[in-house]
Amino acid sequence: MKENAFESRIPFELELVPNPNPFFRQVSLDFFSLRVNNLEPVFLKFLGHRGFTPEYLRDSFSRVVSARDIPVIPEPIAFTDLSGDYLEVCRQIKTLLLNEQDEIYDLVISHPDLDKRSYKKNSVRKWLDQAKQAFQESDTLPLFHMTEKGSSLYRFTRTHMQTRLKNDMTLPVHTFFDLCEQLLDVYLGFERNIIALKQAFIRFYRDAHTAQKSRTGVFYFDDLIHELSQSLGDPSGSTLISQIQKKYQACLIDEFQDTDLDQYRIFSRLFLGTARPFFMIGDPKQAIYAFRGGDIFAYLAAVKDSQASYTLALNYRSAPLLVEGVNQIFSQIANPFAFDDIPFYPVSVPDTSVNRLVDSQGLLPPFQFSFIPRADEHLDRNGYISKGAARIMIPQMVARDIASCLNSDLGLDTGNGDTRPIQCGDIAVLVRKNTQAPDIQDALSELGIPSVISKTGSVFDTEQARDMADILAAVLEPGNRGLVRTALCSSLFGFTGEALIQMDQDDSDGSRWHLFFHTLNTTWKEQGFIRMMHGLLNDPKTLLNPGSNVNLRALTNFFHLTELLHSQSVTSNLTPALLVKWFQDQIMEADKEILADELRLESDSSAVAIVTVHKSKGLEYPLVFLPYLWEGESQRADHRPVFFHDPRHSDRLTVDIGSSTLELSREQARIEALAEDTRLLYVALTRASAMCRVYWGGMNTVDTSALGRLLHPRGGFGDDLMRRDLETLVQHAPQAIQILGPDPGDMTVPFTDRRDEVKSITFKPFDRVVVPLWRISSFSGLIKEGAGTEPPSSGGEGAVLAQPPEYEPVAPHDRTDIIRLNEFPKGAGAGDFFHALFENLAFNASLEEIRELTAEQLVAHGFLSTHWLDAVSLSVQDILQTALTGAGNSFCLGDVDNRDRLNELEFHFTVTDFASAELAATLKRQAGQPVLQSYADRLSTLPPGQMSGFIKGFIDLVIRHEDRWYILDYKSNFLGDTPDHYSGDILDHAMASHHYSLQYLIYTIALHRYLAWKMPGYDYDTHFGGVFYLFIRGMSPEYPEGCGIFFDRPSIGLIKELSGVLGS
């Protein structure tokens, strides 16, 4: 079409969008907003009862609006506002019930012409009481559903009473009955109004779609097919036809039975009746994709238009006896596929075909029925085995039978005189619905039988996607206790309710998990998403846990989701928060943006395949188990549009959304659905090459199933009659067909894998350290790279710092000023708590406001003991009031207004050929800076090589006070239990031991560059005030000045020299 843009009238700037769901969802919402939400409340209540919602339109009308050439019946209906009529009729009925109920009751009971079996005394009294009670219980007038199974008022309508008269006698006379009839008329008017709304929505969508194409050039796949069909059919289409025919000299279409009329029109206009070869290859007995738009009537029309037809008479897939069994089943009735134009011709096999299913005694009948008697099963009120009971029972039977096949002497003839044992990879279980597959897999897993679910769909719709969303939310906010608990309940961690209770009772256990998620959060921010996920999925607490229940399907999904998230993170450069938001949007079906989300198949070479019948089309398996062929259609009607081919109009595809002939339309649609179910049955029965086993019995809906129609043409569905029909079938093909009883085997018998034992293999250890020359790093990243060059230190934030040799700690009993936070928990969780608290706290807050926020943050970060509330709240108040000295002008945090704060200031800047040795040499040269000079020796622990790339990070807090800017960093390190532990040499040692000196130099460079960029007239000496590191456990106005506070203000010369060292 692009090659012939003028002839096809396709825009040059066409944008092909594969998924119309987001647009359809938006149009549905717009329609409700503009056309529905402003209607009268009583009618809106009626719409709610009928389930007329934006979701209903999205789920039921997508095919209607996309099929633009399909006629929709009935003819357009005008919307009429009947709410006033309804309210007035209800008001009058209410008045009569309150004042004349006994009179109405006597009229009905005493009327000689009404059938007394239909209007018994107790029933009439109950119906009237129910109607009056409905009025009394509702603040507004209630909604009465005037149907046979709806409101009791329906029984007093003249329409209903007319059907309960003896012969053609007279009806009782009272205003009440007239009003009930009027209420029925209004109710039917409401029904017509729903049809009018449906018709209005179809017009609304098509107008919006046309406007979208004109405005944006967005086309969907259906648009391309429709537009090309229209272009070829136009009087001016001859030029386009000629252009295409010049390029394509012949046409062969495979799987033609799955096309539609638009597609057939395209190719018939191009090739039918020309000298160019035109082959349409397909099997109408395998046309099973009507739900995707496939139209078997397009195939039938093509057959009529064709000059010749050719049929394949040989089956090269299946064993001779298996083919004989299938032939027998489809020969039971005269017209098995419901349409005269789709006859069934028994097929044969080539001379080289062999029967493959054998045991120690020889050949076995390959077509097997496992008959399930209903004697001991839960039966419904119609005497069938309920679907609930079948859902539990049948997967266990299938698993037991498969285990029996694998553990027995059953084998497959290889065709050259040898026999091999049956293996898991030889077996497939075909299910009707995706929801049935997990039931089969769970039953197989109980017996240790490996299986793989092969299905299409989006990986975003899986349980693993929901688990991943919970886990990422917890990693994003590791301090949120609720999110962490939710993540631990995912399949990746497998926490139970008991495990959560135990974690709540053990503070250390809770702290370990919060530290785990905090570490993942840090890795994500500093090293990227994929490094974080690698650490998560390869942690001994997740996939490497020996007790993990993550199966192959789930593992495949987790890895697939990781790849999609990584790709989105890299291509869109998303922050962690935005990546989580994007992922959560994808889980909502209507908002999916990508095509790479289709479920990937697991390795099935050594596992039982669990496949839907639709997915199995075109595939072959040696042994096929069919547990759900008894499922038929339920007879309940719903309010969805009815698609059917109208025999009164040359089998034209038509949509009925509520015409007067709706029941006839439904009956035609039911016939077509049964015909498609028969074709689906044919696909299922012809997938096996060696053995096919069908599970059969008196399950609910077996009487409406396609196989039930073939096996039991006389309609008897009692156990005796069903078994007799099967025995008759066996008599016609005794070597091909066999009836089995249910295997009473023990479900605890495990599967024994008879394959050769896999040899244990190991990988060669890789002990080299690979440091890339160009990378993105941070202060934490640089420190971690050097962690292996010295003994592990216990002085990380929140840990007890190893003291300098010359320091002698003071015994607690010798001092009375033990710090208030002496016993507060240590570790990264405490650091997260204090950072979140100060980030969200107004520094001028009252003690009561501090207590409120502290209580909230304690719970959010897993500190459930309430006795910390007072100690922490008072300590925070002290910290806000402690003088920050060293900068020349003393002030406290309480003096800082919220407008003068920058929380978590993010930065990144380039570095070129940075080497720690050069940095150490620079610090050694700083005369008058003994702390930095001594810290230079510590830099030897950093990697000696060079680094280029980016340095990034977050500064806890930047404040402005009296036009000077300061860097503040909160440290929750526990240095000791008295104020003396938070001053002098101990504080200097803490700064050096944890490389905080390097950290604040990097922060200073970052802020200096930021202010120079953002602030006109900026001067370092004038506007930069210095750096405060606040060791908050040791801060209080009652302690000696400077306790818990480290301050420095590097010279501008040092900052410029360090910038040169960093290579910027």
Buried (B, 14 or more C-beta within 10 A) or exposed (E): BEEBEEBBBBBEEBEEBEBBBBBBBBBBBBBBEEBBEEBBEBBBBBBEEBEBBBEBBBEBBBBBBBBBEBEBBBEEBEBEEBBEBBBBBBEBBBEBBEEBBEEBBEBBBEBEBBEEEBBEEEBBBEBBBEBBEBBEEEEEBBBBBBEEEEBBBBBBBBEBBEEBBEEEEEBBEBEBBBBBBBBBBBBEBBBBBBBBBBBBBBEBBBEBBEEBBEEEBBBBEBBBBBBBBBBBEEEEBEEBBEEBBEEEEEBEBEBBBBBBBBBBBBBBBBBBEEEEEBEBEBBBBBBBBBEEBBBBBBBBBBBEEBEEEEEEEEBEBBBBBBBBBBBBBBBBBEEBBBBEBBEBEEBEBEEEBBBBBBEEEEBBBBBBBBBBBBEEBEBEEEEBBBBEBBBEBBBBBBBBBBBBBBBEEBBBBEEEEEBEBBBBBBBBBBBBEBEBBBBBBBBBBBBEBBBBBBBEEBBBBBEBBBBBBBBBBBBBBBBBBEBBBBBBBBBBBBBEEEBBEEBBEEBEEBBBBBBBBBBBBBBBBBBBBBBBBBBBBEBEBBBEBEEBEBBBBBBBBBBBBBBBBBBBBEEEEBEBEEBBEBBBEBBEBBBBEBEEBEBEBBEBEEBBBBBBBBBBBEBBBBBBBBBBBBBBEEEEEEBEBBBBBBEEEEBBBBBBBBBEBBEBBBEBBBBBBBBBBBBBBBBBBBBBBBBBBBBBBBBBBBBBBBBBBBBBEEEEBEBEBBBEBBEEBBEBBEBBBBBBEBEEBEEEEEBEBEEEEEEEEEEEEEEEEEEEEEEBBBBBBBBBBBEEEEEEEEBBBBBEBEBEEEBEEEEEEEEEEBBBBEEBBBBBBBBBBBBBBBBEBBBEBEEEEBBEBBBEBBBBBBBEEEEBBEBBBBBBBBBBBBBBBBBEEEBBBBBBEEEBBBBEBEBEBEBEEBBBBBBBEBBBEBEEBEBBBBBBEBBEBBBEEBBBBBBBBBBBBBBBBEEBBBBBBBBBBBBBBBBBBBBEEBBBBBBBBBBBBBBBBBBBBBBBBBBEEEEEEBEBEEBBBBBBBBBBBBBBBEBEEBBBBBBBBBEEEBBEBBBEBBBB
